[in-house]
Amino acid sequence: MQKLPPLNSLRYFLVAGQTLSFKQAAEQLFVTQAAISQHIKTLESYLGMQLFVRGTRQVQLTEQGKRLLPDIQAGFDSFSRGIKLLQQDNNPHVLNVTVVESLSTRWLVPRLQHFQAQYPEIRVRLEPSNSVRRFEDTDIDLALRFGEGKYPGLESRFILGDKYVLVCHPSLIKPNLTAKNLYQMPVLEEIGPITGQAWQAFLHQYQLQDDKFNKVLQVDDSTVTIVDAAIAGQGIAMLRYNLIYEQINKNQLVTLFDFSHPSFYSYYLVAPAHHFKQKKVQLFEAWLVQQMSGIQG
């Protein structure tokens, strides 16, 4: 395959040939006039022929330049078509979303009917998963993640922060409850570094010892299990506020000692940057932001 000249030289030649002005070409490409001139000289040197006749105020294409210009235009048009085809949405009426399990079960699924009522032409397919799914070779359009928002090669858009609160069923509350009384209460614990940070902050604030607690249930990476157990009155639990604020408002759960601890993780929409140009993704993002704006901590 014959080696081609530098792509920038071809692009600068194309714009200069269309405008017949190195100055206008520089303005359109946001570079200096000297850069235009240098790149075209590089191209002329590579081809071994002159492409422009330079005048005081204007330039003109030589015969060779006139012959070359339509082919360069066709080449760049082909690039544009190829990129547009690659980025186009082949299934605009189906939105595939992978979402962290706890948010899917406790928050998103009960509200999804409102999105579908507002946009009946879009069918949402959810994939609840606590593992980070890859976008390559899948039909996933969007991921809703709980994390730091750092996903190499992907665009992350902050949606909502969160905090941890200590809660239990109202039936477990005794009169004149103190922090040390919690030693006699059953504890539900999700094992994980972020939840663990909140527990340690609580222990430190109230000068409590972790090994004195009665941990009746411990689960690994299953917030949903702990939330359900807490609502059922099985013990006290450290939980993310955004997942249980409705249960708190309905008095199905009560917060203890007005304790809260900011979460190091937040909720992010994550996808390849060009996915955010899709209409269905834009509609879902706007709806999600509006829905989450109603959460008051």
N, C-alpha and C positions, 0 to 999 in steps of 0.2 A: 504493500500500500504506500503510495507516494506521501511523503511527509508534507504537511500543510504549514503555511506561514502562521505566525502567532495570531491567535483568535482576536486579541485586542486590535491588532493592526488591520485586520479585515473589518472589524466593527467600526473603527475610526474612518477607514476608507469609505464604508457604506454611507455614514452620516455626512461626511464631507462631500461625497459625490451627489447626494440628494440635495444638499443645501447650496453646493458650489461656493462654500465659504468656510474656511478653517475657523474663523471667529464664531460663527453660528454653531458649527459642529462642537466646538469647545463648550459653548454655553449649554447645549443640549445634553452633553455627556458629563458636565460638571468637572471638567479638567481644564488645563491651561491650553492656550493656542499653541504654545511650544510643544506640548505633549502630542497634539494632533499632528503637527508637522513632523515630529521625530518618528512617530509610528508609521506615517505614510512613507517617509524616507526608508524606513526599515523594510516595508513591504516592497517598495520599488527596487531596493537593493536585492531582496530575495528573488524577485521575479526577473530582475535584469532588464527592466524597462520602465519608462516614465509613464505615470498614470495621470498627472496633472500638469497643466501649463500654469505657472504661478504668475499672477498679475499683481498690480499695486493694491487694488481693493478687492479683487475677486480672483477665483481660480476657475479654470475650465478643464474638463476631462479631455485627455488625449483619445485617439481612436481606440487604443488598447484599454484605456480606462472605461470608455463607453461599452466595450464588449464585455468587460469583466463585471460591471456593476449589476446587471440583471441576475447573474448567477450567484453573486454574493447575497443579493436581496432574497433570492429563492432559498439559499442555504439558511439564512437566519429565520425566514418564515417557517421553514421545516423544523428548525430547533423549537420555535415557539409552539407549533402544533404538537410536537412530540411531548413537550413538557405539559401542555394543557391536557392532553389525553391521559398522561400519567397521573395527574392530580385530580382529574374529574371524578365525581361521585357516580359510580356505576349502579348504585342502588339507593337513590335519594329518598325512598319511602320506608327504608328500614334503618333504624339506629341501633347499632350493637354497642352496648356499654358494659364494661367490666367494672365492678364496684366492690369495695371492701364489704365483707359479709354483714358486719354489725350495722353499718349504715343502710345497707340494702333491706335488711329484715326490719329494723326498728324504726326507720325513717322514710326511706325512698318508696318502697313498695306500697305502703298505705296512701301515698300521695300521687302515685304515678297515674292514677285514673284521671286526675285533673289535667295533667299534660296531654293525655290521650283525648280527653274531651275537647281541649283547646285546639289540638292539632290532629284530628282524626285520620289525616292522610299519612301520618308517620307511625309506624309500628315499632315499639321499643322492645328490644330483646336484651334481657339482663343476664349477666354471667357473674353471680356472686363468687368472689374469690379473695382470699387473703394473700395470695402470692401475686407478685408483679408479673403480669402477662406481657409478652412481647407483641409488638404490632406487626412485625415482619411475617409474611406468609399467613396472615389471619385476616378475618373480615371485621376486626374490632375497630370501631370508629373513635371511641373515647374511653378513658379510664377515670374513675372517681376514686382517688386514693387518700389515705390518711398517713401522712409522713412528713418529711422535711421539704418535699417539693424539688428534690434534686434527682433528676432522671436524665442521664446523658443522652444527647441526641434528640430529646423530646422537649416540647414546650409545656411548662407548668403554669397554671393560672390559679392563684390563691382564691379560695372560695370562702372559707370560714375557719376561724380559730376555735379552740375548745378549752375546757378546764375540767379538772376532776373534782368530784364532791363525794363525801362520805354519806351514804344513805342506808335506810332500812324501811321495812314495812311499819306503818304506824302501830301495829299490835305489839311490836317489840319494845316500844318506848316505855320505860318505867319512870315514875315520879322522881324528881331530883336527880336525874341521870348525870353522872360525871364521866370524864374520860376514862378513869380507872375502872369504872363499872363495865366498860367494854370487854374487859378480860373474861367476864362471865357470859358474854354473848357469843353466839356462833358467828364465824367469819367466813365469807365467800371471797375467794381470791383468784383473780386472773393473773397468771404468772407472765411477766413481761417487764422489760426495762422501763417503759414509760409509766405504766401503772405503778411499778415499784418505786419510782421517784416520788410519786404522789404519796404513797404509803409512808415512805421514809420522812417526808416533810411533815406529815401528820404526827408520826411518832416523836419527831424532834420537837415540834411545837408544844406537845403535851407531855413530854418526858416519859414516854411509854416504852416498854420493851417488847420487841416483836415475838420473842419465844414464849411469852406468857399468854398469847392469844389462842383461842380455841378455833383452829382452822378446820372447819367441817367439810369444806369443798374447795379444791384447787384445780383449776383447768389451765391448759396451755393454749393461748391464742384463740379464745372463744368468749368474747364479750357477751354474745347473745345468751349463752348458757348462764352466765352470772346475773345478767339482767333479769332473766326469767325466774331464777331462783330467788333473787331479792324481792321481786314483786309477789312471789308466792309466800314470802315471810320466812324464808329459811335462814336468814342471817343478814349481817351488815356487809356492805360492799363499797369499794372505791370505784366509781363509775364516771364515764364521760357525760357531762351535763347535757350535751346536745342530743344524746340518745334517749334521755329519760326526763327531759324537762316537762313533757306533757303529763307523765305519771306523777311528777312532783306537783304540777298545777292541779291535778285531780285528787291529790292527797293519797294516791296509791303508794307513793314513796315519800319519805320525809328526809330532809338533810339534817345531819348531826353537827352541832356546835358551830354552825355557820362556817364550816371549813371549806375552802376551795384552794386548788393548786393549778396554775396554768399548765396546759399541756405543751410539751416540746414539739409535738406533731400538730399539723393542721390539715384541713381538707383542701385538696387540689384537683382541678381538672387537668388531665395529662393526655397528650396526643402528639403525633408529628405536627409540626407547625401548619402544614397545608390542610390538615383536617379541620382546623378552626375556620377555614374559609367556606366550608360546606354549610349550606343553609340549614339543614337539619341539626347540625351541631350548634350553630349559632342560636337557633330557637331553643334548644334544650339548655344551653348555658344561661341564656337570659331568664328562662323559667326557673332554673335551679337557684340562681342568685336571688330572684324575687321571693321564692319560697323560703330560702334560708334567712332572708332578712327579717322574718318574723320571729326568729329565735331570740329570746331575751334572757340573758344570763344575769 
